[in-house]
Amino acid sequence: MRPAAVLIAIVFGSSAAISFGLVATVIVLFVLKGKYPEYGGELVPLMKSSSWFLLLLAASGASLYSTLKELRWRRAAVAAMCLILLGSGLYFWPRG
C-alpha cells in the first residue's frame, strides 16, 4: 500500500469512528428529548458536527477507493478530502 493511501485510510477510519459516535449520540438525544427537554438545545450543534464528519467520511472513502484502484479522478477526490478536512478543522478550532 502506498504511503498516501495509508494516510487517507487513517483519515477514513478516524472519520468513521467519530461519525458513528456522533450519530449514535444524536439518536440517543432525539429519543430522550421528550423525557429530558434540556437536551433539545444540544441537537442542532450535534447535528452540524455529525454533518461535517459524515461529509468527511464520504470524501475520504471516495479518496481511499480511488487511490487504491488508481482511478483518474483520485487527485480530485484527495483535494476534496483535504478541503473538507481543512474546513472542519477551521470550523471546530477553539476561538479565544
Contacts in CASP RR format, 6 or more apart in sequence:
PFRMAT RR
TARGET T0000
AUTHOR 0000-0000-0000
METHOD contacts of the structure
MODEL  1
MRPAAVLIAIVFGSSAAISFGLVATVIVLFVLKGKYPEYGGELVPLMKSS
SWFLLLLAASGASLYSTLKELRWRRAAVAAMCLILLGSGLYFWPRG
1 9 0 8 1.000
1 68 0 8 1.000
2 67 0 8 1.000
4 67 0 8 1.000
4 78 0 8 1.000
5 64 0 8 1.000
5 67 0 8 1.000
5 68 0 8 1.000
8 60 0 8 1.000
8 61 0 8 1.000
8 63 0 8 1.000
8 64 0 8 1.000
8 67 0 8 1.000
8 78 0 8 1.000
8 81 0 8 1.000
9 64 0 8 1.000
11 56 0 8 1.000
11 60 0 8 1.000
11 63 0 8 1.000
11 81 0 8 1.000
11 85 0 8 1.000
12 57 0 8 1.000
12 60 0 8 1.000
12 61 0 8 1.000
12 63 0 8 1.000
12 64 0 8 1.000
13 60 0 8 1.000
15 53 0 8 1.000
15 56 0 8 1.000
15 57 0 8 1.000
15 60 0 8 1.000
16 57 0 8 1.000
18 53 0 8 1.000
19 50 0 8 1.000
19 53 0 8 1.000
19 54 0 8 1.000
19 56 0 8 1.000
19 57 0 8 1.000
22 46 0 8 1.000
22 49 0 8 1.000
22 50 0 8 1.000
22 53 0 8 1.000
23 50 0 8 1.000
23 54 0 8 1.000
25 46 0 8 1.000
26 43 0 8 1.000
26 46 0 8 1.000
26 47 0 8 1.000
26 50 0 8 1.000
29 39 0 8 1.000
29 40 0 8 1.000
29 42 0 8 1.000
29 43 0 8 1.000
29 46 0 8 1.000
30 43 0 8 1.000
32 39 0 8 1.000
33 39 0 8 1.000
33 40 0 8 1.000
33 43 0 8 1.000
49 92 0 8 1.000
52 84 0 8 1.000
52 88 0 8 1.000
52 91 0 8 1.000
52 92 0 8 1.000
53 88 0 8 1.000
55 84 0 8 1.000
56 81 0 8 1.000
56 84 0 8 1.000
56 85 0 8 1.000
56 88 0 8 1.000
59 77 0 8 1.000
59 80 0 8 1.000
59 81 0 8 1.000
59 84 0 8 1.000
60 81 0 8 1.000
60 85 0 8 1.000
61 81 0 8 1.000
62 77 0 8 1.000
62 80 0 8 1.000
62 81 0 8 1.000
63 74 0 8 1.000
63 77 0 8 1.000
63 78 0 8 1.000
63 80 0 8 1.000
63 81 0 8 1.000
65 71 0 8 1.000
65 77 0 8 1.000
66 73 0 8 1.000
66 74 0 8 1.000
66 77 0 8 1.000
66 78 0 8 1.000
67 74 0 8 1.000
67 77 0 8 1.000
67 78 0 8 1.000
END
